[in-house]
Amino acid sequence: MNLDLLHQVLNQKSLPSIPQVALEVVRLCGADDAPLEKIGDAVARDPSLAARLLRMANSPVFGTPRRVGSVPQAVTLLGLRTVRVVTISSALVDGIEHGRVPGFPYVRFWWDAVVSGLASRHLAHRAGVPNPDEVFVAGLLQDLGVHGLATALGAEYLVLLETARGGEEDLGTLERERLDLHHGEVSAALLRAWEFPELLAEAVRRHVGGPLAVPPTDKADAIAGCLYTAEMARRLFRAPSSTLIEEYGRRAARVLGLGAQPAQQVLQSVRVQLRDTADSLRLNLEDEGMPTGPVWDETGAPSPPVTATR
């Protein structure tokens, strides 16, 4: 691993920081005896965070049966673990400024992040991985290292990024060959620096190349398997093809043990929830650049159909 480059990324003055209110919410959520009312009061001091938590609680991602109208209700519904991670994520989303890196595809970056988050959550739910809401946040932020490397290296990294997005080579492979450091390692280091739970940081590190063992042997591997499969779903949403559909199905089956139907249903759920989820995160993304995914026929199946080969 290129520790000098990792140090360069982590010590950039332009990296987003975590506001004091968010840090207080994180601290309260980690306490054993913190009353929900006190957490709600802390959240309410940051209007942007309060609005994002309310919109998340009311989004289709969480399937709330009734309208959540107050911050304490949102905290109760989401749970302290999820509130903690969403709070930090909210600060990071706000802190990554559009246009800071000339030529960086910010709109595409965030659309792809939402696809990854949604796909990760639905894959976790169907594969029985605990705490799918936390897995959603890990999926949302798994490629933070892409932005970190682009900020540190500028045009040099953007050329590499475009080469990978041309479909000819895998980004993680290119990064290892040319930088001796891949974006999963950078993402994990950033999450650790921002005091994310170690489990999520380690899962994010492992998502490049997939879990250490198949089937997964620990929680980090189980989450990494969701992120690794969601990465293929994201590629499929960007450039639907029979080849990618088949690869997505194989990955879902091999890594998570999912058959064709649940793998297909994950794609359908992502497609339905994509716009609303971006809005609930207050990303304010224009529809231009929004990934479309595979097209479903009248039977409800994608065309061509998803196959899962064990």
Number of C-alpha atoms within 10 A of each C-alpha: 11 11 10 9 17 21 12 13 23 17 11 12 8 15 17 15 14 16 13 10 17 22 18 16 22 23 13 19 23 13 10 7 8 13 11 18 14 14 21 19 14 20 24 17 12 14 10 14 25 23 18 19 25 22 20 24 25 21 20 17 20 12 9 13 8 7 12 18 12 15 23 20 17 21 25 14 16 19 14 20 16 20 23 24 22 25 22 23 23 20 19 19 17 17 15 18 13 12 10 11 19 13 11 20 16 19 18 16 15 21 24 25 24 26 32 31 31 30 32 32 30 26 29 25 17 16 20 12 18 13 14 23 25 23 31 30 23 31 31 25 24 32 26 23 23 20 24 24 25 21 20 20 15 16 15 11 20 21 12 16 21 13 15 17 14 9 11 9 13 15 20 18 16 17 18 14 11 11 14 14 21 24 25 24 21 26 24 26 23 20 24 16 11 16 14 19 14 13 16 25 25 22 28 34 25 23 28 23 14 24 25 16 12 14 14 17 11 13 15 21 25 27 34 33 35 34 32 28 27 28 26 20 31 25 21 23 23 20 16 20 16 17 11 17 26 19 20 28 26 23 25 30 20 18 23 24 18 21 18 19 14 19 28 23 18 21 24 19 15 25 19 11 16 22 18 15 22 19 15 20 22 18 17 12 16 10 10 8 16 18 20 13 21 24 15 14 11 6 6 12 16 20 14 16 19 26 20 23 17 13
